[in-house]
Amino acid sequence: MDIRSYNSKAWDNQVDSNNPWTIPVSPETIAAARRGDFRVLLTEQKFVPADWFPALPGLDVLCLAGSGGQQAPILAAAGANVTVLDNAPKQLARDREVAERENLALTLVEGDMADLAMFEDESFDFIFHPVSNLFVPDVRPVWREAYRVLRPGGTLLAGFMNPVFYLFDYDLAEKGEMVVRYALPYSDLENLPKERLQAYVDAGEPLEFGHTLTDQIGGQTEAGFSIVGFYEDRMRDIVISEHTPTYIATRAVKR
Ligand SMILES: C[S@@+](CC[C@H](N)C(=O)[O-])C[C@H]1O[C@@H](n2cnc3c(N)ncnc32)[C@H](O)[C@@H]1O
C-alpha cells in the first residue's frame, strides 16, 4: 500500500466527517491573536507554554503536517510569516478558508512531512509540528529534514504519541478494557489482525504507526537538536489516560 496516498484520502475523509482536528478557529480567536493574545495546541488538551515561543512578528514559521485551519492562521495573525505543509488537500483548504476569511497571508504546500525537498536549507526560524508523525512509517527523516530547513538557533516544537498507547488493543481500550496486545515499534499495516485492518480501510480511517522513544527523542538528538523543553498530555475519553499520559511535547533547538 502507498501509505502517503492512502492517508491523504483518509484525512480528507476526516474533514468530511468533521474530526475536531479539521475544524477552523473562530474570528474571535484570530482577533485575539492579532492583539498578541494566542494559545495553540501541540497535543490534545494542554496549551503550549507561552515561553516556548520566540517573538513571532516577522518570523519565518513552518507548520509541519499541521493543517486544519487552526495553528497556522493563529500564528500568522500573531505576526509570523507562515508556511503550512500537509498531505491532505482538504486539510489545506481549511487553512485557505481561514486565510481568506481573515485576510491573512499563508503559504500552503501539499507534501510529505518526511521530504521537505521543496524548501532550501535554513529557510525557517521556527517549526510547529503538532501530533502527526503517527501517520508516517519512519520518523527519522522528519527530524533530519526539520533540522535541515531550520536556521541555526531555530526552534522545533513537536507533539507525538507516547508509544505506550500502541501496546493496547485500541478497540477494547475504547470500551474501557486494557489488554496488552502489541509490541513496539507498532504498525497498523503489519500488526493489526487482517480483518481489523480491512475494517479500518473500508471505513477510510487514517492508518497509524507507534514509534519508539529512541526514534522520537533519540531521532531528534541524532539529527542534531538539543531538547530544552518537555511536557506530557492525555487523550480525552479513553481509559488509557487514567493510567498514563498519552502524548509528549518537546521543544528542541538547532545549535
Ligand atoms: C492530527 S492532524 C494535525 C493537525 C491539526 N491541526 C492539529 O491541531 O493537530 C494530523 C495531520 O497530519 C497530516 N498528515 C498525515 N500524514 C502526513 C504526511 N505524510 N505528510 C504531511 N502531513 C501528513 C494530516 O493530513 C493531518 O492534517
The ligand as a MOL file (V3000), in Angstrom:
LIG
                    3D

  0  0  0     0  0            999 V3000
M  V30 BEGIN CTAB
M  V30 COUNTS 27 29 0 0 0
M  V30 BEGIN ATOM
M  V30 1 C -3.9930 15.4270 13.9050 0
M  V30 2 S -3.7890 16.3210 12.4080 0 CHG=1
M  V30 3 C -2.6610 17.5690 12.9570 0
M  V30 4 C -3.0700 18.9720 12.5720 0
M  V30 5 C -4.0820 19.5930 13.4270 0
M  V30 6 N -4.3230 20.9560 13.0060 0
M  V30 7 C -3.7500 19.5810 14.9150 0
M  V30 8 O -4.1210 20.5230 15.5690 0
M  V30 9 O -3.2020 18.6610 15.4900 0 CHG=-1
M  V30 10 C -2.6800 15.3130 11.5070 0
M  V30 11 C -2.2910 15.9540 10.1730 0
M  V30 12 O -1.1960 15.2150 9.6250 0
M  V30 13 C -1.3680 15.2480 8.2230 0
M  V30 14 N -0.5350 14.1900 7.6200 0
M  V30 15 C -0.7000 12.8530 7.6710 0
M  V30 16 N 0.2930 12.2240 7.0040 0
M  V30 17 C 1.1010 13.2070 6.5210 0
M  V30 18 C 2.3140 13.2120 5.7630 0
M  V30 19 N 2.8990 12.0740 5.3690 0
M  V30 20 N 2.8780 14.3950 5.4810 0
M  V30 21 C 2.2940 15.5680 5.8470 0
M  V30 22 N 1.1390 15.6180 6.5650 0
M  V30 23 C 0.5740 14.4620 6.9180 0
M  V30 24 C -2.8590 15.0300 8.0490 0
M  V30 25 O -3.2830 15.3670 6.7440 0
M  V30 26 C -3.4190 15.9080 9.1580 0
M  V30 27 O -3.6950 17.2140 8.6970 0
M  V30 END ATOM
M  V30 BEGIN BOND
M  V30 1 1 1 2
M  V30 2 1 2 3
M  V30 3 1 2 10
M  V30 4 1 3 4
M  V30 5 1 4 5
M  V30 6 1 5 6
M  V30 7 1 5 7
M  V30 8 2 7 8
M  V30 9 1 7 9
M  V30 10 1 10 11
M  V30 11 1 11 12
M  V30 12 1 11 26
M  V30 13 1 12 13
M  V30 14 1 13 14
M  V30 15 1 13 24
M  V30 16 1 14 15
M  V30 17 1 14 23
M  V30 18 2 15 16
M  V30 19 1 16 17
M  V30 20 1 17 18
M  V30 21 2 17 23
M  V30 22 1 18 19
M  V30 23 2 18 20
M  V30 24 1 20 21
M  V30 25 2 21 22
M  V30 26 1 22 23
M  V30 27 1 24 25
M  V30 28 1 24 26
M  V30 29 1 26 27
M  V30 END BOND
M  V30 END CTAB
M  END
